[in-house]
Amino acid sequence: MNEHLKADAVNFPCEHGHIRDRADLISQLSIASELEHGLSLQYLFTAFSLKTSTAEGGLTAAELQVVLRWRGLLFAVAAQEMQHLTQASNLLAAVGGSAHLRRPNFPQRKGYFPMKHRWGLWPFSAATLKLYTEWERPASVPQPRELEEGEYEQELFSTKHRDMKKEIEEQDVHAAHLEQLRRTNPPLYELLLQKQRATRHETIGELYGAVANAFATWEDDPSRGPLIIGDPAFQVEGREVDMPQVIRVETVDDALSAIQLIVQQGEGDELFAERVVATTDSHYGIFLRMLREYQTLKARRPEFDPVRDVCPNPLSRLHDDNSYPGWRLIQDPFTSAVNELNSAVYKTMLLMLYRFFATPGGPESRRHFSRAFLPMMTTVIEPLGNMLTQLPIGEDPPSEASRTAGPRPLYAGPSFEISPSSELLPQAAASTRYITERLQAEANAARKLSLAPSAPRALSAVAAQLDAIRAAFAPPG
């Protein structure tokens, strides 16, 4: 065993409790999967909100090159979060669990996940970059000067045209009830707050540190037996998904190395070491540098405007878990239909991923799935996401809030809505047939939408791509 990695993991200070047993470990790895999954989608939404041409206004040619680089970096970080999700899935499989691809819809109450930050879909802004920098900041790194300049959370809900504070307060009935309970019955308030949190750990690094500690110390108690009990055939090799850094977890050393890489790439910090690296190519370093570049360009030329007028947290429909403030319903019927298509394709991709992780073997036995879902992100989700940040969100029905808050943001964005039925389909042959039918229905929907007046030309290309993916995925006969 790598004694250096083990020593760091064993000595990691689990201030909010060590992982108790296998069930607790699987639960915490599932939360880690939700974090990686959700952060990836947030970074994608922010990338889609950036302009891609000087014709959109607010950009010089030189500034556009910087903005396109930011967009590429956001896509790269989002892809790396999906790599972390894949690695977490291997860790789950190693200890007897399975891939966890479920997550709550956006937005969620701050405090549900570690660090008590807002959890939602945000257009690019200084406030958004501050939020992402905080999500990825190592606990041992002091808060940078840029993040000490006052409260920035409210800025997330302020757009070019209106301050949405009043509307958010009207939606935030749940928060008001909790605040009343805090004043009248503090013990019950604390109990409810703990039950409503995804994990007891306070930061992402602490969560992974506790997981590493569990792997490193498990065999100190011989009565518990081995920790790694899963069949390696249900784990993914990096080359299967174009993620060469993903490894199979067959030993404790494998697990500790995998966790160290996840933390280093996100926080830029040696796993559990006191010496802070905070490298510029970590997610933390990327977002902090991006924030400073944005502030420099804005100070140099106040007219610099790299962002489409996109509304935070758009939704085509409300879901049972949309009980927290900040969402906006898309009122334009065509835009809502395109967003529904994007969410349907996203759900189909999740169903493919579930079957991919549940299929034993290696690249040969799983190529059927990877050949289909790998192109979906770049040839279907990406063009639809880019399209949605240029489609009208529509006007709100009249209300006191809408009358006093000013004009609404012009554009929507991809909401990546998810339903409880997004889970493993256990029957392999039946799931292949069902997924094929979904792809056909989605291709037909894209084709129908492409016939609408003034429909973006990219919809025809999306329909063709879905046809091609369906043809490659469909069972013979």
C-alpha positions, 0 to 999 in steps of 0.5 A: 500500500502507498503509505504516504497516501494512507497516512494522509487519509488516516490523519484526515480530520473528519470534523463532521464525523467519520464514515461509519459503515458500508451503507454510509460510504455508499451514501456519501459516494452517491452524494459526491456523484450528485455534486459532480453531476450537478456542477457539470450541468451548471458549468455547461449552462454558464458556457451556453450563456456566453456570446459567440460572435461580435454580431451579438454586440458588446464585444470587440474582435479581441474580446471575443477571443477571450470570451471563446477561450472562457467558453472552452474552459467551462466546457472542459471543466464540465467534462472533467466533472463528468470524469469525476462522476465516472470515477465515483461510479467505479468507487461505488461499484468497488464497494458493492454499490452502483452508479448514482445518476439521480439528482434534484432539479435546479434550483435547490436551497443553499445548504442542501449540499456542502458549503451552503452555496446557491445551487442552480443554473446561472448565466455568466457574471462576476457573481457566478464566477465568485460562486464557482470559485467558492465551490472549488476553493480548498478549505485551507485556502483563505478567501481571495480578495475578490470574494471579500467584496460584499455579498454576491449571492443576490447578484446571481438573481439580478439581470440587465433589466430587473432585480428579481429579489421581490419575486424570489422572496414571494417564492421563498415560503419554505425559507420563511417557515424555517426562519420562524421555526428557528426563532420559536423552536431552535432544537426542532429547527436544527433537527429539520436542517440536518434532515434536509441536508444531503451530507453532514460534511461541510465542503466537497474536499471534506466529503472526499477526505472522509471517503478516503479515510474510510478506504484507508482505515476499513481493514483496521477492524478485521471483523468487518471483512474486506471493503472492496467486494464488487466485481471489477467487470462492472467498472469502466476503463477510461479508454471506453469513455475517452477519459484516460485518467479514469481507473478501475478500483481493485485495491485501496491504493487504487481508491486513494489515487482516484480520490486524490486526482479528483480533489487535485483537479477540482481544488488544486490541493494535495489530498489532505496535505497542509501545503496548498498547491492551488494550481492555475489549471485546477477548477479553483484556479481556472475560475479565479483567473477567469474572474480576474480577467473579466473584472479587468476587461470590464474596468478597461471598457465598461461597455464590455458585455460578453453575456446573452440576456439569459434568465437564471433557472428556467423551467418548462414545468414544475417538479415535486422538488422545485420547492425552493426559490429562483426558478422561472417558467418558460412562457414562450411555447416554442422555446418550452418545446425545445427545452422539453426536447433537450431534457428528454435527450438528456434523460435518454443519455442518463438511461444509456449511462445506467445501462452502460455501468450495469453491463459487465465486461469491457469495451467490447461488451459496452461499445454499443452504449458508448458509441451512442451516448458519447456523441450526444453531448457534442452533437445534440445537447450542445447545439440545443443548449446554445440555441436555448440561450438565444430563444425568447423566454416569454412574458410572465402572466401579470402579477404585482412582482412582474409589474414592479420589477422591470422587464424580464430577461429575454432568453431562456436556457437548458434546464436539464429537467429530470424525473423520478423515472430516470433510473436503471432499466434492469432488462437489457433487451427491453431497455435497448428497445425502449431507448431506441423508441425514445431516440426515434420520438426525439428525432421526430420532435426535433424534425417537427420543431424545425418546420416552425416559422423562424426555427433555428437551422440547427434543429434539422441537424439535431434531428439528423444526429438523433436519427444517426444515433438511433440507427447505430443503437437500434437492436438488429431485426 
